[in-house]
Amino acid sequence: FEVLAPKLAEHYEVYALDLYCFGESSYNVSDCGIDAASIALAEFLDSQRVERINLLGYSWGSGVAIEFASRYPDMVDNLVLLDGMGIQEGEITGNYYTERARMFVAYPLVVYYPGAFAGDIKWRKGFMRSYLDSDLRTIRDKLQTIEVPTLVLHGEKDRVVESWGAEEHVRLLPNAKIAWFNGTHITLFSDISEIAPA
């Protein structure tokens, strides 16, 4: 959010948080999953005396945003899912058990082989732990309970979260629309010209 946050801050008060097991946040926690992260977000907002928010989740953070909006509906005015993951079927195998097996097998390569995945070793360990601590099987039902206006903002060339997954999220959300931008899953890090105005 180093590129996007300053642009949003021209119009909003912005909090850009590192999830547990990512960035500068603690890795010494019992659960790095998206459900635990949504609870931690609520605790942070309470500590800041923030009662209502417009919530943007990017990629894996969209899972946290979905969990949060489902768990704390009275705290969310608007929801934005930017290249957002979500339903279990949107993962490579689409199955909870085979995805877990795939992650256990892939763990050494993803974490310890530079260039196999994004970020430094600390980030890769955090991502893998967060993935293993999360259960995406409940996301489909949770999306159907989120009534706040939701924008699904998705890159036309995103191959990490396929476009059909974004379209399915819009279908499941009661009050959602989709907007496409010319970009990939990582366009956020370099060019926000089509993302920020949305």
C-alpha positions in Angstrom: 0.0 0.0 0.0 3.0 2.3 -0.2 1.8 3.6 -3.5 -1.9 3.5 -3.0 -2.2 4.7 0.7 -0.9 8.3 0.0 -3.4 8.7 -2.8 -6.2 7.5 -0.6 -5.0 9.7 2.2 -5.9 12.8 0.1 -9.5 12.0 0.8 -9.6 9.6 3.7 -8.0 8.9 7.0 -6.0 5.7 6.1 -4.8 2.9 8.3 -2.7 0.4 6.4 -2.0 -2.6 8.7 0.4 -5.5 8.4 -1.4 -8.7 9.2 0.0 -10.9 11.9 2.9 -12.9 10.4 3.5 -10.2 7.8 5.7 -7.1 7.6 6.5 -5.5 10.9 3.7 -7.3 12.8 4.3 -10.1 15.3 5.0 -13.6 14.1 4.8 -14.9 17.7 1.0 -15.5 17.7 -1.0 -18.7 17.9 -3.0 -18.1 14.8 -2.1 -16.2 11.6 -5.3 -17.0 9.7 -7.7 -14.6 8.2 -10.3 -15.1 10.9 -7.8 -14.3 13.7 -6.7 -11.3 11.6 -10.2 -10.0 11.4 -10.5 -10.1 15.2 -7.1 -8.3 15.5 -8.4 -5.6 13.2 -11.5 -5.1 15.3 -9.3 -4.8 18.4 -7.0 -2.3 16.6 -10.0 -0.2 15.5 -11.4 -0.3 19.1 -8.0 0.9 20.4 -8.2 3.9 18.0 -11.8 4.6 18.8 -12.8 4.1 15.2 -16.5 2.9 15.0 -17.1 2.7 11.2 -14.8 2.2 8.3 -14.5 1.8 4.5 -12.5 -1.4 4.3 -10.2 -2.3 1.4 -8.6 -5.8 1.3 -6.0 -6.7 -1.3 -5.3 -10.2 -2.4 -5.0 -12.4 0.8 -6.2 -9.3 2.8 -9.5 -9.6 1.0 -10.1 -12.8 3.0 -9.6 -10.8 6.2 -11.9 -8.1 4.9 -14.6 -10.6 4.1 -14.3 -12.2 7.5 -14.4 -8.7 9.2 -17.4 -7.5 7.2 -19.2 -10.8 8.0 -18.3 -10.7 11.7 -18.7 -7.0 12.3 -21.3 -5.7 9.8 -22.2 -2.6 11.9 -18.6 -1.4 11.6 -18.3 -1.4 7.8 -19.8 1.3 5.5 -18.2 0.1 2.2 -16.1 -2.9 1.2 -13.5 -3.0 -1.6 -12.0 -6.4 -2.6 -8.9 -5.6 -4.8 -7.7 -8.6 -6.7 -9.2 -10.5 -3.8 -9.0 -14.1 -2.9 -12.0 -15.7 -1.2 -14.0 -18.8 -2.1 -12.2 -22.2 -1.6 -13.0 -23.1 -5.2 -10.9 -20.2 -6.4 -7.7 -21.8 -5.1 -5.6 -23.9 -7.5 -7.2 -27.3 -6.7 -10.4 -25.9 -5.3 -10.5 -28.4 -2.5 -9.6 -27.7 1.1 -7.8 -31.0 1.8 -5.8 -31.1 -1.5 -4.8 -27.4 -1.0 -3.5 -28.1 2.5 -1.5 -31.1 1.1 -0.2 -29.0 -1.7 0.9 -26.3 0.7 2.7 -28.8 3.0 4.6 -30.2 0.0 5.3 -26.7 -1.5 6.4 -25.2 1.8 10.2 -25.8 1.5 10.3 -24.6 -2.1 8.1 -21.5 -1.5 9.9 -20.5 1.7 13.5 -21.4 1.2 14.1 -21.0 -2.6 14.6 -17.3 -3.5 12.6 -16.3 -6.5 10.0 -19.1 -6.1 7.5 -16.7 -4.5 7.2 -13.0 -3.6 8.8 -11.3 -0.7 11.7 -12.2 1.6 11.9 -15.4 3.6 10.1 -13.8 6.6 7.2 -12.7 4.4 7.0 -16.1 2.6 6.9 -18.0 6.0 4.2 -15.6 7.1 2.1 -16.2 4.0 2.4 -19.9 4.2 1.5 -19.9 7.9 -1.5 -17.6 7.3 -2.6 -19.9 4.4 -2.4 -23.0 6.6 -4.1 -21.3 9.5 -7.1 -20.3 7.3 -10.2 -22.2 6.3 -11.7 -20.8 3.1 -14.6 -23.3 3.0 -16.8 -20.8 5.0 -16.2 -17.8 2.7 -18.9 -18.7 0.2 -21.6 -18.5 2.9 -20.1 -15.4 4.5 -20.1 -13.5 1.3 -23.9 -14.0 1.1 -24.3 -12.3 4.5 -22.4 -9.1 3.6 -25.0 -6.4 2.7 -22.8 -3.3 2.6 -22.0 -1.8 -0.8 -19.1 -3.7 -2.2 -16.7 -3.0 -5.1 -14.8 -5.9 -6.5 -11.9 -4.3 -8.3 -10.0 -6.8 -10.4 -7.1 -6.8 -12.9 -8.1 -8.1 -16.3 -4.7 -9.9 -16.5 -4.7 -11.3 -13.0 -3.6 -15.0 -13.1 -3.3 -15.4 -9.3 -7.0 -14.8 -8.6 -8.8 -15.7 -11.8 -11.5 -13.4 -13.2 -14.2 -16.1 -12.7 -13.5 -16.0 -9.0 -14.1 -12.2 -8.9 -17.3 -12.7 -10.9 -18.5 -15.4 -8.4 -17.8 -13.1 -5.5 -20.0 -10.4 -7.1 -22.7 -13.0 -7.7 -22.6 -14.1 -4.1 -22.5 -10.6 -2.5 -26.0 -9.1 -2.2 -24.9 -5.5 -3.0 -21.8 -5.7 -5.2 -20.5 -4.5 -8.5 -17.3 -5.2 -10.4 -14.8 -2.9 -12.0 -12.0 -4.1 -14.1 -8.6 -2.4 -14.6 -5.9 -3.1 -17.1 -3.4 -4.9 -15.0 -2.2 -8.0 -13.2 -2.3 -9.2 -9.6 0.7 -7.0 -8.7 -0.2 -3.8 -10.6 -0.9 -2.2 -7.2 2.8 -2.0 -6.5 3.6 0.1 -9.6 0.6 1.7 -11.3 -2.5 2.9 -9.4 -3.8 5.1 -12.2 -6.8 2.9 -12.8 -7.1 1.6 -9.2 -7.2 4.8 -7.1 -10.1 6.5 -9.0 -12.3 3.5 -8.6 
